Amino acid sequence: ADDDPSTAPSGIETRADEAISESTEATHDRAITVDEPTGGLTAGLDPVLQQSAGTWIAWGDGDADFDVADERDCVAVPPDDPSYTLQRIDLSDEAVDSYYYGFSNRVLWPLCHGFTDLVDHQSNDFEWYRTVNERFAEAVREHATADSVVWLQDYHFALASQMIRDDVPPSTTVAQFWHIPWPTSATFRHCPAGGHVLKGLLGNDMLGFHISRYAERFLDCVHRFLPAADVDWTRQTVSYDGNVTRVVATPMGVDAESYDRDARSISASQLSSLFDRYDIDRENVIGLGVDRLDYTKGIPERLAAIERFLERNPTWHGEFTFIQTATPSRTDIRAYERHGDLVRSEVKRINQRFGTRAWSPIVYTEDYLSGAELCALYRRADLMVVSPLTDGMNLVAQEYVAASVDGDGSLVLSRETGAHETLGSHALTIDPTDIDDFARQLERAVSIPPHERKRRMNTLRTRVFDGDLEWWMKTQFDWMRSVRTERRRTGVT
Ligand code: ADQ
C-alpha cells in the first residue's frame, strides 16, 4: 500500500451494530452469512478494503473458540468475487460480559459521555478488556507488514494500538478513530485504569476524534495525568515512550448520496403502508426521533418537551404526531433496562393524558426499520428532533438532512452533539435539559415560514454533502499518509 492513503491493507473493525448478511457460503462445517453493508462506517470501509485486498478483523458471532484463530474464522468477501478477508474473532460469554458489556459499556461509554454515576466497574472487567485487546492485537500482528496501515475503530480498543505498536515494524502505520466524546479531565480522573487507557491510545501514530473539543480534552488529560508525555499544543502531537501521536479532529459524515437516492425512490404507497402500520393520520404534521434506546440520547427530555408543547398548544391536538423509533441496545446492562422502562412509561402517560380515540400524540416503536423505511420517514417528517444530552457526532441528524430531498424539513438539534459544530448555525438549536426552551423550539419548528425552512435546509444539505462519508474517509487517510511521511522524514523506518 505504501503511501497511498486510499488503501488500507489491514483494518480492524469493531462496530457490532453494523451487520453483515444476505449471501451465504459454507466454510467447513459452518454457514457464514455476508450482508451488503447498508450504511455507516461499514459502507465506507467496504470499498476501501476491496481496493486494498486488506483484512478486516471483527468480533465474530459464532462458536466461542476464543483461544485460537484458525482458517475457519476467515472468510473471503464479497463471496461472489472475493477481494479482501474478513477475520472474525469469537468471544466467550464471559469475555462478552466483562469486555463488551463490562469495561467498554459500563465504564468507558458512561464515563466518556459524562455519566460518572452510571460507571459500574466490576472485578475482572479490565482484565478481560486487556485480554480481548491483546487477542485482536495478536490477530493484527499476524497480518501487518512494514507497509501496512492498521486502523482501529472506537473505544473497545483503547489498549490494542500500544500492543500492536510494540510488535509490528516501526514503519507500519497504526491509527485509531474514537467515535464517542472524550470527557473533560475532571471526569476522566474517575476512569478506572485511566493511565493504561491513555498509554494504550498513545501507541497510535494518529488518533482521530469527531471535533476539536474532544481532541483538546484528550491532550489536556495526557498533559495532566501522564507527566512523562510531552504535549505539543501547536502541532497537536504527543511524544511518549519513543512514539509520536498526532491528534486530529475530522467530523464523520454519512453516505449522503445514497440517502438522497433512496429518499427519491420512495413511492407514495410505501409511505402509506408505513403510516397504516402505525395508524398515523397522513395529513398530520409529523415530528420524528430515531435513536438507539440509550440514556445519552435525551429521549425522556424530548418527551417532556413534547408534553410541554402539547400543554401550551391545544390547537395542535389531533394535528401533530411525533413518531419515535427507539432500537433496544445493550439490554443486558441494568441502566439500559431502567432507561427503556422509563421511556415506555412516559410515552404511555403522555398518550393517556392527551390522546383521544382517534389520535395518539406519540407513536412509539422499537422496530428496527429497513433503510427504505427510515428514508421514507426522514423524507416525510416535517421536523426531526435530535436531542442527545451528549453525543460524539450523531449520524441521524445528517441522514435526515440528506434524505430531505424536498428541502422543507426542520432540524431541531442539541448543542451537545458533535453534529452541532457543522449544522448548528442552520438548525434550531436546543439545550436538551431546558424543557421550556426546547418546547419553544418545537413551536418554532411547526410554524416556521416555508421560505426560511427551505433556506435553512439548503445550507444544511450543502454541509452534509460537502462533509460526507467519502470526504471523512479521504481526510482520515490523508492524515495517515502525512503521519507516515513525517515518520519516514524523522528516520522511523
Ligand atoms: P450511535 O450512538 O449508534 O453511534 P448515531 O450516530 O446516531 O449513534 O447512529 C445510529 C445509527 O443507527 C444511524 O445510522 C441510524 O440510522 C441507525 N438507527 C437508529 N435507529 C434505527 C432504527 N429504529 N431502525 C434502523 N436504523 C436505526 C456512535 C456515536 C455517535 C457517532 C457514531 C459514528 O455514539 O455519536 O455519530 O458512532 O461515529
Boltz pocket constraint, residues with backbone or C-beta under 6 A from the ligand:
constraints:
  - pocket:
      binder: B
      contacts: [[A, 39], [A, 40], [A, 179], [A, 180], [A, 252], [A, 290], [A, 291], [A, 292], [A, 325], [A, 326], [A, 327], [A, 365], [A, 366], [A, 367], [A, 368], [A, 369], [A, 370], [A, 374], [A, 391], [A, 392], [A, 393], [A, 394], [A, 395], [A, 396], [A, 399]]
      max_distance: 6.0
